Amino acid sequence: MTPERIEQERNAFEGWFYENICGIQLPLNKSEIGRYCNFYTEDMFTAWCAAKSHAEQSEWISVKDRLPESSKRYLTFSSFYMRIVTAYYSVDRRMWLGVCRTDGITHWQPFPAPPTTNPAA
């Protein structure tokens, strides 16, 4: 998340916190590095950001609606295995390739962004 986005999420979190947790407008003190001094509050904010990030991940896309536009690996759902598997989609060959059977792939989505240790990301 960008610093601006973190600030937006912090404002939304604090509004939710005051309305649902605290009930009164006590100051949520922060350290000089911007973290909440109360570690429970900091943990709640971290969980808030993680949930927000997860919710923003792309939804499953039906192969009937569209196929990937780039040749690379994707998360896929296999109706053959009835589970999520990774598979490579070849745009040139217009087919899924993988270690497992790929003829039963019904849905796909890009991989989420990898985790980062940079709090501003």
C-alpha positions, 0 to 999 in steps of 0.5 A: 500500500502507498503511504496515502492508501495507508492513511485512508485505511487508517482513517477508515479503521479509526472510524470503525474502531470508535463506532464498534470497539471503543464507543467513545473518542479516546485518542489512538496514540501512535509512536514516532514511526506511525504505529499504534502504541497499544499493540492490540490496536496495532494488531487490529489495524494490521488485520484490517489492512490484510483483510482489505488487501485480500478482499481486493484480490481478483475474483475467479474468472470462468473460462467460458467468459474469458481466458488469460491474455498473457502466457504465465502461471495462474491459480485455477480450479479443476473440476476433475480434482475438485480443488485449486491447482496451478497451471500455465496458460499458453496464449499461442497454443490456447491451452492450459499446461500443467503437471496435473490434468488440465482438461477440467479447468473451469475458473482461473485468477492471477496470483496475488502479489507476494508478501512484502516486508515494506510497510508502505507497500 
